[in-house]
Structures are given as structure tokens and as C-alpha cells.
Amino acid sequence: MLFQVVKIKIGIVIHQFTTEHYKDNTWVAGYNLLNEPASADHSKLVNFYLRVEEAIRKVDPNHIFFLDGNTYAMDFSQFPKDPAKVFPNTVFAIHDYAKYGFPASNEKYVGSDEQKGKLKHQYERKVQYMKQNNLPVWNGEFGPVYASTFRGDGDPEATNKVRYHVLKDQLDVYKHGDPSGDGAAIGWSIWLYKDIGYQGLTYVNPDSKFYKIFGDWLLKKKKLGLDSWGNDIDPEYKKVYTTVADHFKEVVPEKYHRALYPHGLYYDLPTYVTRVLKDMLLSQYFQHEYAELFEGLSFEELDELAACFKIENVAKRDELNAILRSY
């Protein structure tokens, strides 16, 4: 039977109507209170969870909470020592993306013992808290980014063969990764069900109206690197951000390099500077150009765009679905 996890991301105060709406819904497995938090001060995150839990439990004492760890659901090192008492009826959630599955990876995945060891190590590091407290593991997001000809990727078949290899080896880890050591599989949910051709089990058809209108714009975004997720910026543009990031690294005392960001696996000072400049600041300007693509479209055309995402119109990533079905 399929259940739904409701992601509630509406600030400190949870609107009572939201909880009232779902409190008796048996198709909802629970609430994911905050997606991928990243706080330099762990205590702020834990205190936020405590306040939200108190507000929701007054209305809904039954549904499960799914609490993401700090630094993108990877770090529970400063969570309560007695989680079952502090957060009853709660599952603690990790996200376990493998860098091998992304365009930015500078190492080709071949499934060597060393590479498999890294996959296992990054998983084990994230679930230490669950092991120590005899808690279930829920991996709420993972999965590679897949290449495609319609996004301008070269030799997508060869690329995706590698990406599927990464996925299979991750699934093998999860199949035998229960903290109790009894060999039972952990719970997981791949990211995501439907998208525009990056990771989904299904995706918008490249021959649809969506790509007729937005296809060139998506290629431009890729070249500029405006979507960090799954994109590899054009080398000429990358030089600009590397220069600025190197300047920051040189003039900011090393002891402050992590002052604005928690200690994470990938986000050192240069990465953070690039993220702010490119993914946030530059993207803010280009959103106006994106909005212009909607100008002049009739209601019928807008409706046709929305219909590109209907289940009967999307394409299916058959190999990915076959792999997941086998697990």
C-alpha cells in the first residue's frame, strides 16, 4: 500500500488548518517538518523541531514525524541523546546522494572496492545516530542525475550506464544496512517521481509543448550553470566564479571559513561563494527572462503546458523503474 509523507515547510508557526486537514487521513504516513536544514548552530534546529512538535501534537498526536538531520539531512551529531523520549513517534531521516552520480564528479564510477567502500562509509556516517539509539533508518532522498540528448548531454547512454551502476550499489548497501545488524533492508524513497528529465521515474516528454517553449531556455540555464542540481557549468563561465571564490578564500581568515555555513561534506568556502553568486544572485536576474516566456500565452496554451505533466503524457525511465522494481 502506498502512503504519502507531507512536507510541511511554512516557518515556525504551523498553520492549524494544515494539521487539521491531515490529522485523520490514514493515507498520510506522517509529516516531514523541514526539508534539508543547514544551520551552523545545531541547537537552533533542534529547538525548532521541539516547538513545531508541540504545536502539531496538540492537534494531531498520531501521525509520524520525519525529522531530517542537519546539513542536508546528513548530521545528527548534536541531536538529543534520548530521542525516543524527546521525539516520540518519530523517524529520523537521512538523504544519501552519491557524488559519483552527478556531472560534477571528477572520478568515473567503476564499482571498485574502494568506491563501494566510500558509498558504504558515507551511509554509515549518516546513520550512526540511529545505530547508537536503536532507531529505524529512513532514507528520504537519493539517486543519480541522468543524462539526455534533449538537454545537450554527450553520449547519454554511456553516462547513464555508469549512473545506474552507482544506484544499484547504493541499493545493495540499503538492502543490508539495517542498524540492528540483522540484514533487513532499510526504508527508502528515491528522489523523485516526476521531473523534466533529471532523475525522475517519469519525466516530461521531450516532444511536448513544454520543450517547444522552454527547451532553448533550459539549455541556456545549463550553460550558465543556473541550476546547480545536475548541471555542469560551461568552463568559460566557471572561471569567473573560481576567481571570486579564490579571492574570498585568500582574504577571509581561515578560522571564519565556516562561519556562515555548517561543516558539511561538500560545501567549503569556495563552493558556498559560488552557490550564492550563481545559483541565487544571478538566477534572481534571469527569472525575469524566464517569466517573459509565459507572456502572451492563452489560457488554453497554459493548460496544455500543465497537461505535459499528466501521468498519461509523461515518458517513463524504463531502466530505472526496472532496477527499483527488482529491489
Residue, then its C-alpha position, 0 to 999 in steps of 0.5 A: m500500500l502506498f502512503q504519502v509523507v507531507k512536507i510541511k515547510i511554512g516557518i515556525v508557526i504551523h498553520q492549524f488548518t494544515t494539521e487539521h486537514y491531515k490529522d485523520n487521513t490514514w493515507v498520510a504516513g506522517y509529516n516531514l517538518l523541514n526539508e534539508p536544514a543547514s544551520a551552523d548552530h545545531s541547537k537552533l534546529v533542534n529547538f525548532y523541531l521541539r516547538v513545531e512538535e508541540a504545536i502539531r501534537k496538540v492537534d494531531p498526536n498520531h501521525i509520524f514525524f520525519l525529522d531530517g538531520n542537519t546539513y542536508a539531512m546528513d548530521f545528527s551529531q548534536f541531536p538529543k541523546d534520548p530521542a525516543k523520549v524527546f521525539p516520540n513517534t518519530v523517524f529520523a531521516i537521512h538523504d544519501y546522494a552519491k557524488y559519483g552520480f552527478p556531472a560534477s564528479n571528477e572520478k568515473y564510477v567503476g564499482s571498485d572496492e574502494q568506491k563501494g567502500k566510500l558509498k558504504h562509509q558515507y551511509e554509515r556516517k549518516v546513520q550512526y545516530m540511529k545505530q547508537n539509539n536503536l532507531p529505524v533508518w529512513n532514507g528520504e532522498f537519493g539517486p543519480v542525475y541522468a543524462s539526455t540528448f534533449r538537454g545537450d548531454g554527450d553520449p547519454e547512454a554511456t553516462n547513464k550506464v555508469r549512473y545506474h551502476v552507482l544506484k544499484d550499489q547504493l541499493d545493495v548497501y540499503k538492502h543490508g544496512d539495517p542498524s540492528g545488524d540483522g540484514a533487513a533492508i532499510g526504508w527508502s524513497i528515491w528522489l523523485y517521481k516526476d521531473i523534466g528529465y533529471q532523475g525522475l521515474t517519469y519525466v516530461n516528454p521531450d516532444s511536448k509543448f513544454y520543450k517547444i517553449f522552454g527547451d532553448w531556455l533550459l539549455k541556456k540555464k545549463k550553460l550558465g550553470l543556473d541550476s546547480w542540481g545536475n548541471d555542469i557549468d560551461p568552463e568559460y563561465k566557471k572561471v569567473y566564479t573560481t576567481v571570486a571564490d579564490h579571492f574570498k578564500e585568500v582574504v577571509p581568515e581561515k578560522y571564519h571559513r565556516a562561519l556562515y555555513p555548517h561543516g558539511l561534506y561538500y560545501d567549503l568556502p569556495t563552493y558556498v561563494t559560488r552557490v550564492l553568486k550563481d545559483m541565487l544572485l544571478s538566477q534572481y536576474f534571469q527569472h525575469e527572462y524566464a517569466e517573459l516566456f509565459e507572456g502572451l500565452s492563452f489560457e488554453e496554451l497554459d493548460e496544455l503546458a500543465a497537461c505535459f505533466k499528466i501521468e498519461n503524457v509523461a515518458k517513463r525511465d524504463e531502466l530505472n523503474a526496472i532496477l527499483r522494481s527488482y529491489 
